[in-house]
């Protein structure tokens, strides 16, 4: 950890496993960002189709919590199943498998 302005900052990028998993209706992810960066977090279905972009913006360094309510880009509820959440920032990329049960 680094300390900047009295706040702890992560040393590396990271995408945590969601909690709870399996989930219904909402799940949360923690992302660690060591420096201000463009960050994209996207949900894909089992076929690799983009279902929802959770964030795609510049984020300040630190720990951030992102929620997903099991809906697609249009606000429609997605069916139960396995989904993949991918975080990309610069050269960092990580994927987590999540399960939605209704």
Secondary structure, 3 states (H helix, E strand, C coil): CEEECCEEECCCCEECCCECCCECCCEEEEEEECCCEEEEEEEEECCCCEEEEEEEEEECCEEEEEEECCECCCCCECCCEEEEEEEEECCEEEEEEEEECC
